[in-house]
Amino acid sequence: MGTKSLCLLLASVLVAYYVYTPVPETIEERWKLMLINAGFRSVAHVAEFAEWLGLVHYMEVLMMITSIEYTAPISDENVTVTDTKFNNVPVRLYVPRKQSSGLKRAVIYIHGGGWCVGGSAMEPYDLLSRWTANELNAVVISVEYRLAPMHHFPVQFEDVYAVVKFFLQTSVLARYGVDPDRVCVSGDSAGGNLAAAVAQQLLDDPEVKAKLKIQALLYPALQTLDLDLPSYKENENKPILPKSLMVRFWSEYFTTDVSLKEAMASNRHVPAESSHLFRFVNWSNLLPEKFKKDHVYASPIYGSSKLGKKYPGFLDPRAAPLLADDTKLFGLPVTYVLTCQHDVLRDDGIMYVSRLRKVGIEVIHDHIEDAIHGALMFITSPTDLALGHRVANKYIEWLNVNL
């Protein structure tokens, strides 16, 4: 074989390796999604190589995507946009210019990114917040919480909680002309995790007088115990969030100690003394039959008690809202949960729907059969997908009707 032929063959193999990803036939714009995913995979491999060489931490490389997507707080004819701080935590504030006869609605939005990457100033999040503010004539507060690995749990939770608690003060709501009975907390992925945890915590806070009207959880991460759910198995290598990356996000949320990541990857991280918590994530009881398929529930294999004692955060409901006892779920607001079929986190959201309905909370579950994780990130050129716009429209329409 000639040199040119060999180079062509190698190039073809590399392109096929990076670009081709098994994508279900039902998903729109399959080849565009493959190309987008190839970009993500390329960055991930660069991150792995750079970390292996000891140059930078893995997440620092992934933060390049956040930096590239940064957009300045530019106001337009519909919305005034400013970067400010609430209770010393940075937020991006969107205030609609449209005049209204009464008080406005408000949405506190928490971005995703595995507690390690992402930001409120990323172009997709900025655009989503602008749309929300304009369509609902609502004040939107997008929270810029601190990230791992520089900061571990509970810092992210505490930042978000500080913002929500500050905003729910009577004087602050009045300053922005917001109706205290029409406030929502919302977030996607890790942001959905933080939104759910904050909503639970508010129920036990006597200092907070205003109550959330609704919460919206978009493909949220909600439990740390069982990382071998049917959704993890079925979507282990699907775009945009393979199981290996989700395991890394979870472990980095608590520590840079690789022993936790390794234990989570083998699903042997929960100590036997915490076995009582598995009843909250037993998918054989909590998933509808259509999501169980041919999967067979297996009893958990317990790990070392050292990890649980060293990093108790992964057993804390503030990090894993599905671990909250039923008594801690009473009083939660009307809840919107959006899940995606081709997503490792699918079953987290579905199990929370079951748990909330069991205790009498009104839940609207919007399951998207042809969706992948992170759909809301794909609403800006050149990585916009019809799916992203469809999911964004569903979310905003639900807010408009229920807030």
C-alpha positions in Angstrom: 0.0 0.0 0.0 1.4 3.4 -1.0 2.0 6.2 1.5 -0.8 8.3 0.2 -3.3 5.4 0.4 -2.1 4.6 4.0 -2.5 8.2 5.1 -6.0 8.3 3.5 -7.0 5.1 5.3 -5.7 6.4 8.6 -7.5 9.7 8.1 -10.7 7.9 7.2 -10.5 5.8 10.3 -9.9 8.8 12.5 -12.8 10.7 11.0 -15.1 7.7 11.4 -13.9 7.2 15.0 -14.6 10.8 16.0 -17.6 11.6 13.8 -19.6 8.4 13.8 -21.6 7.8 17.0 -24.6 5.4 17.2 -27.6 7.8 17.0 -31.2 6.4 17.0 -33.0 6.7 13.7 -35.8 8.7 15.4 -33.5 11.7 16.2 -33.7 14.6 13.8 -30.6 16.0 12.1 -28.6 12.9 12.9 -25.4 13.8 11.0 -25.4 17.3 12.4 -25.6 15.8 15.9 -22.8 13.4 15.1 -20.6 16.3 14.0 -21.4 18.3 17.2 -20.7 15.3 19.3 -17.4 14.8 17.5 -16.4 18.2 18.6 -17.2 17.4 22.2 -15.4 14.1 22.0 -12.3 15.8 20.6 -12.2 18.3 23.4 -12.6 15.4 25.9 -9.7 13.5 24.4 -7.5 16.6 24.5 -8.5 17.1 28.1 -7.6 13.5 29.0 -4.2 13.8 27.2 -3.4 17.2 28.8 -4.2 15.9 32.2 -2.2 12.7 31.6 0.8 14.9 30.8 0.3 16.9 34.0 -0.4 20.2 32.1 -3.9 21.1 33.3 -6.8 19.6 35.0 -9.4 17.8 32.8 -12.2 20.3 33.6 -10.0 23.3 32.7 -9.9 22.1 29.1 -13.6 21.5 29.1 -14.0 25.1 30.3 -12.7 26.2 26.9 -16.2 25.5 25.6 -17.6 27.8 28.2 -15.1 30.5 27.4 -15.7 30.3 23.6 -19.5 30.6 24.2 -19.2 33.7 26.5 -21.4 36.6 25.5 -21.3 40.1 27.1 -24.4 41.4 29.1 -25.8 43.4 26.2 -29.3 44.9 26.5 -31.7 45.0 23.6 -35.0 46.7 22.8 -36.9 44.1 24.8 -34.7 43.3 27.9 -32.2 45.2 30.0 -29.3 42.8 30.9 -26.8 43.5 33.6 -24.1 41.5 35.5 -24.5 42.1 39.3 -24.3 40.3 42.6 -27.0 39.0 44.9 -25.7 38.3 48.4 -22.1 38.4 47.0 -22.9 35.7 44.4 -22.6 36.8 40.7 -25.8 36.8 38.7 -26.9 37.9 35.3 -30.1 39.9 35.6 -32.7 40.2 32.8 -35.4 42.8 33.3 -38.1 43.2 30.6 -38.7 46.7 29.2 -42.3 46.0 28.5 -44.7 48.0 30.8 -47.2 46.0 32.7 -50.2 47.1 34.8 -49.4 44.7 37.6 -46.5 42.9 39.3 -44.1 40.8 37.2 -43.3 37.1 37.3 -39.8 35.9 38.1 -37.6 32.9 37.1 -34.4 32.0 38.9 -32.4 30.0 36.5 -29.5 27.6 37.3 -27.2 26.5 34.5 -26.0 23.0 33.9 -22.5 21.7 33.3 -21.9 19.0 35.8 -21.1 21.5 38.6 -17.7 21.8 36.9 -18.2 23.8 33.7 -20.8 26.1 32.1 -21.9 29.6 33.0 -24.8 32.0 32.9 -23.0 34.1 30.2 -22.8 31.2 27.7 -24.6 32.2 24.6 -27.3 29.5 24.8 -28.1 30.3 28.4 -28.1 34.0 27.7 -30.5 33.5 24.8 -32.8 31.2 26.8 -33.0 33.8 29.6 -33.7 36.6 27.1 -36.5 34.6 25.5 -37.9 33.8 28.9 -37.8 37.4 30.1 -39.4 38.7 26.9 -42.0 36.0 26.4 -43.2 36.0 30.0 -42.5 39.7 30.7 -40.6 38.2 33.7 -37.5 39.1 35.6 -34.9 36.4 35.1 -32.0 35.8 37.5 -29.3 33.5 36.1 -26.9 32.3 38.8 -23.2 32.2 38.3 -22.2 29.8 41.1 -18.7 28.7 41.8 -17.5 25.5 40.1 -15.5 22.3 40.8 -12.7 21.3 41.0 -11.8 24.7 42.6 -14.8 24.4 44.8 -16.6 21.2 45.9 -20.0 20.5 47.4 -21.7 22.2 49.2 -20.3 25.4 47.8 -22.4 25.2 44.6 -25.6 24.6 46.5 -24.8 27.3 49.0 -24.2 29.9 46.3 -27.5 29.1 44.6 -29.4 29.0 47.9 -27.9 32.4 48.9 -29.2 34.0 45.7 -32.7 32.4 46.0 -33.0 33.4 49.6 -31.8 37.0 48.9 -34.2 37.4 46.0 -37.2 36.1 47.9 -36.9 38.9 50.5 -40.0 41.2 50.4 -37.8 44.3 49.8 -35.9 42.7 46.9 -39.1 41.4 45.2 -40.6 44.9 45.6 -37.5 46.5 44.1 -37.9 44.6 40.9 -41.7 44.8 40.9 -42.1 41.0 41.3 -45.2 39.3 42.6 -44.1 37.2 45.6 -46.7 34.5 44.6 -45.3 34.1 41.1 -41.6 33.0 41.4 -40.1 29.9 39.8 -36.8 28.2 40.4 -35.5 26.3 37.3 -32.4 24.6 35.9 -31.1 22.0 33.5 -28.9 19.0 34.3 -26.7 19.9 37.3 -28.8 23.1 37.5 -31.9 21.0 37.7 -30.2 19.2 40.6 -29.5 22.5 42.4 -33.0 23.8 41.7 -34.6 20.6 43.2 -32.3 20.8 46.3 -33.0 24.4 46.8 -36.8 23.9 46.6 -36.5 21.2 49.3 -34.3 23.3 51.6 -36.7 26.3 51.4 -39.4 24.2 53.0 -37.4 24.1 56.2 -36.2 27.7 56.3 -38.3 29.8 58.7 -36.6 33.0 57.5 -38.1 32.7 54.0 -41.7 33.9 53.9 -42.3 33.9 50.1 -43.0 30.5 48.6 -42.1 29.2 45.2 -45.1 28.8 42.9 -43.4 26.3 40.6 -40.1 24.5 40.0 -38.9 23.3 36.5 -36.3 20.6 36.4 -34.9 19.9 32.9 -33.2 16.5 32.5 -31.9 16.8 36.1 -29.3 14.8 37.9 -30.9 13.7 41.1 -29.2 10.7 42.7 -25.7 9.5 43.4 -26.4 5.9 44.6 -27.1 3.8 41.6 -25.1 4.7 38.5 -26.1 1.6 36.7 -29.8 2.4 36.1 -31.4 1.2 32.9 -30.9 4.7 31.4 -27.2 4.5 32.3 -26.9 1.1 30.6 -28.9 2.0 27.5 -27.2 5.4 26.9 -23.7 4.6 28.1 -22.1 5.9 24.9 -24.8 8.2 23.5 -24.1 11.9 22.8 -23.7 14.3 24.6 -23.2 12.9 28.0 -21.7 9.4 28.1 -21.7 7.5 31.4 -18.0 8.0 31.9 -18.3 11.8 31.8 -21.3 11.8 34.1 -19.4 9.6 36.6 -16.6 12.1 36.4 -18.9 15.1 37.0 -20.4 13.4 40.0 -17.1 12.5 41.6 -15.5 15.9 40.8 -18.5 17.6 42.5 -17.2 16.1 45.8 -13.5 15.6 45.4 -10.5 15.3 43.0 -9.6 12.0 44.7 -9.8 9.5 41.9 -10.7 6.7 44.3 -14.3 8.0 44.4 -14.4 8.2 40.6 -13.2 4.7 40.3 -15.7 3.4 42.9 -18.5 5.2 41.2 -17.5 3.8 37.8 -17.9 0.3 39.1 -21.1 1.3 41.1 -19.4 0.2 44.4 -19.1 3.5 46.2 -22.0 3.3 48.7 -21.1 1.9 52.1 -23.3 -0.8 53.6 -24.3 1.4 56.5 -26.1 3.6 54.0 -28.1 0.7 52.5 -31.4 2.1 53.8 -31.1 4.9 51.2 -31.4 2.6 48.3 -35.2 2.4 48.8 -35.3 6.0 47.5 -33.7 5.0 44.1 -35.0 1.4 43.6 -35.9 1.7 40.0 -37.8 -1.6 40.0 -40.4 0.1 42.1 -40.2 3.7 40.7 -39.9 3.3 36.9 -43.0 2.6 34.7 -42.8 -0.7 32.9 -42.0 0.9 29.5 -38.6 2.1 30.9 -37.7 -1.2 32.6 -37.7 -3.2 29.4 -35.6 -6.3 29.8 -33.5 -4.9 32.7 -33.4 -6.9 35.9 -32.9 -5.2 39.2 -29.9 -6.4 41.1 -29.2 -5.8 44.8 -26.5 -3.2 45.4 -22.9 -4.1 45.9 -21.5 -2.1 48.8 -18.2 -0.3 48.8 -15.8 0.9 51.5 -17.1 2.8 54.4 -14.0 5.0 54.1 -15.4 6.8 51.1 -18.7 7.6 52.8 -16.9 9.0 55.8 -14.4 10.9 53.8 -16.9 12.4 51.3 -20.3 12.3 53.0 -21.6 14.8 50.5 -22.6 12.2 47.9 -25.1 10.8 50.5 -26.5 14.3 51.3 -30.0 15.1 49.9 -28.7 18.6 49.1 -26.5 16.9 46.5 -28.9 14.1 45.6 -32.5 15.3 46.1 -33.9 11.8 45.4 -32.4 10.8 48.8 -34.8 13.0 50.7 -37.4 11.2 52.8 -41.0 11.4 51.7 -41.7 13.7 54.7 -39.3 16.3 53.2 -41.2 16.3 49.9 -44.6 17.5 51.3 -45.2 21.1 50.4 -43.1 21.3 47.3 -44.5 23.5 44.5 -46.1 22.3 41.3 -43.3 20.7 39.4 -42.3 20.4 35.8 -39.9 17.6 34.9 -38.5 17.2 31.4 -36.7 14.0 30.6 -35.0 12.8 27.4 -35.1 9.2 26.2 -31.5 9.0 25.1 -29.9 10.3 28.3 -28.1 8.6 31.2 -30.1 10.9 33.6 -33.5 9.9 32.2 -34.4 7.6 35.0 -33.4 10.1 37.7 -36.1 12.5 36.6 -38.7 9.7 36.1 -38.1 8.3 39.6 -38.5 11.8 41.1 -41.8 12.1 39.2 -42.9 8.9 40.9 -41.7 9.9 44.3 -43.4 13.4 44.1 -46.7 12.0 42.8 -46.7 9.4 45.6 -46.8 12.2 48.2 -49.4 14.2 46.4 -47.4 16.8 44.6 -48.7 18.0 41.3 -46.2 17.0 38.6 -46.2 17.5 34.9 -43.8 15.1 33.2 -42.7 15.9 29.7 -40.8 13.0 28.3 -39.2 13.6 24.9 -38.7 10.3 23.0 -36.3 11.7 20.4 -34.2 13.9 22.7 -30.6 13.7 24.0 -29.1 15.2 27.1 -28.3 18.9 26.9 -30.9 19.7 24.2 -31.3 23.3 25.4 -27.7 24.0 24.7 -28.3 23.6 21.0 -30.3 26.8 20.2 -27.5 29.0 18.8 -25.6 28.8 15.5 -23.7 26.9 14.3 -24.7 24.1 16.7 -28.4 24.8 16.8 -30.7 21.9 16.3 -34.5 21.8 15.7 -34.7 19.6 18.8 -33.1 22.4 21.0 -35.7 25.0 19.8 -38.5 22.5 20.3 -37.5 21.8 23.9 -37.0 25.5 24.7 -40.4 26.3 23.3 -42.0 23.5 25.4 -40.3 24.8 28.6 -41.2 28.5 28.0 -44.8 27.7 27.1 -45.2 25.7 30.3 -43.8 28.5 32.3 -46.1 31.0 30.6 -49.2 28.9 31.5 -48.3 27.9 35.0 -46.3 30.8 36.5 
